[in-house]
């Protein structure tokens, strides 16, 4: 048993670095000498004008609702309305993302996360759960700003109050 374990560990030590170097050798878009932060910045994708407009609409809808303050608290009804507004934008964005590219797959993943959040915003039993849905949408939206090169992008504050207390 110990000999088998030793053989597996030895194989992993020998094969994994070879596989990693073979994989990275095929990548010519990012030089091996850049830092991790520079490499991440080099991977940012440029969204189309249609995508930028839809994302801006979602961001505006959220910031307007959150910035309304105590005069218009985010109760169950307002969260459901906001969820419907965001869902409509998500549908439009999905309709314009038909290419099979890495950037589109990442955008679709973010839109799926946002859609999950809007379902919570619209259907959860408690206001706190609906607010958590809003937080999920907000985090996916901010991740979009990290992955995509969206001129003038500003992340939303994720420290919004999600509790009704």
For each residue, the residues with C-beta under 8 A, 3 or more apart:
1: 4 5
2: 5 6
3: 6 7
4: 1 7 8
5: 1 2 8 9
6: 2 3 9 10
7: 3 4 10 11
8: 4 5 11 12
9: 5 6 12 13
10: 6 7 13 14
11: 7 8 14 15
12: 8 9 15 16
13: 9 10 16 17
14: 10 11 17 18
15: 11 12 18 19
16: 12 13 19 20
17: 13 14 20 21
18: 14 15 21 22
19: 15 16 22 23
20: 16 17 23 24
21: 17 18 24 25
22: 18 19 25 26
23: 19 20 26 27
24: 20 21 27 32
25: 21 22
26: 22 23
27: 23 24 30
28:
29: 42
30: 27 34 39 42 43
31: 34
32: 24
33:
34: 30 31 38 39 42
35: 38 39
36: 39 40
37: 40 41
38: 34 35 41 42
39: 30 34 35 36 42 43
40: 36 37 43 44
41: 37 38 44
42: 29 30 34 38 39
43: 30 39 40 147
44: 40 41 146 147 148 149
45: 102 103 106 147 148 149
46: 148 149
47: 51 52 55 103 107 148 149 150
48: 51 52 96
49: 52 53
50: 53 54 93 96
51: 47 48 54 55 93 96 97 107 148
52: 47 48 49 55 56 150 151
53: 49 50 56 57
54: 50 51 57 58 89 92 93 96
55: 47 51 52 58 59 93 141 144 150
56: 52 53 59 60
57: 53 54 60 61 89
58: 54 55 61 62 86 89 90 114 137 141
59: 55 56 62 63 141 156
60: 56 57 63 64
61: 57 58 64 65 82 85 86 89
62: 58 59 65 66 82 86 134 137 138 141 156
63: 59 60 66 67 156
64: 60 61 67 68
65: 61 62 68 74 78 82
66: 62 63 74 156 160
67: 63 64
68: 64 65 71 72 74
69: 72
70: 73
71: 68
72: 68 69 78
73: 70 78
74: 65 66 68 78 79 82 127 131 134
75: 78 79 127
76: 79 80 127 130
77: 80 81
78: 65 72 73 74 75 81 82
79: 74 75 76 82 83 121 122 127 130 131 133 134
80: 76 77 83 84 121 122 130
81: 77 78 84 85
82: 61 62 65 74 78 79 85 86 121 134
83: 79 80 86 87 117 118 119 120 121 122 130 133
84: 80 81 87 88 118 122
85: 61 81 82 88 89
86: 58 61 62 82 83 89 90 114 117 118 121 137
87: 83 84 90 91 115 118 122
88: 84 85 91 92
89: 54 57 58 61 85 86 92 93
90: 58 86 87 93 94 111 114 115 118
91: 87 88 94 95
92: 54 88 89 95 96
93: 50 51 54 55 89 90 96 97 107 111
94: 90 91 97 108 111
95: 91 92 98
96: 48 50 51 54 92 93
97: 51 93 94 104 107 108 111
98: 95 104
99: 104
100: 104 105
101: 104 105
102: 45 105 106
103: 45 47 106 107 148
104: 97 98 99 100 101 107 108
105: 100 101 102 108 109
106: 45 102 103 109 110 147
107: 47 51 93 97 103 104 110 111 144 148
108: 94 97 104 105 111 112
109: 105 106 112 113
110: 106 107 113 114 140 141 143 144 147
111: 90 93 94 97 107 108 114 115 140
112: 108 109 115 116
113: 109 110 116 117 136 137 139 140 143
114: 58 86 90 110 111 117 118 136 137 140 141
115: 87 90 111 112 118 119
116: 112 113 119 120 133 136
117: 83 86 113 114 120 121 133 134 135 136 137 138 140
118: 83 84 86 87 90 114 115 121 122 133 137
119: 83 115 116 122 123 133
120: 83 116 117 123 124 129 130 132 133 136
121: 79 80 82 83 86 117 118 124 130 133 134 137
122: 79 80 83 84 87 118 119 130 133
123: 119 120
124: 120 121 129 130 132 133
125: 129
126: 129 130
127: 74 75 76 79 130 131 164
128: 131 132 162 163 164
129: 120 124 125 126 132 133
130: 76 79 80 83 120 121 122 124 126 127 133 134
131: 74 79 127 128 134 135 160 161 162 163 164
132: 120 124 128 129 135 136 162
133: 79 83 116 117 118 119 120 121 122 124 129 130 136 137
134: 62 74 79 82 117 121 130 131 137 138 160 162
135: 117 131 132 138 139 158 160 162
136: 113 114 116 117 120 132 133 139 140
137: 58 62 86 113 114 117 118 121 133 134 140 141
138: 62 117 134 135 141 142 156 158 160
139: 113 135 136 142 143 158
140: 110 111 113 114 117 136 137 143 144
141: 55 58 59 62 110 114 137 138 144 145 156
142: 138 139 145 146 155 156 158
143: 110 113 139 140 146 147
144: 55 107 110 140 141 147 148 150
145: 141 142 148 150 153 154 155
146: 44 142 143
147: 43 44 45 106 110 143 144
148: 44 45 46 47 51 103 107 144 145 153
149: 44 45 46 47
150: 47 52 55 144 145 153
151: 52
152:
153: 145 148 150
154: 145
155: 142 145 158
156: 59 62 63 66 138 141 142
157: 160
158: 135 138 139 142 155
159:
160: 66 131 134 135 138 157
161: 131
162: 128 131 132 134 135
163: 128 131
164: 127 128 131
165:
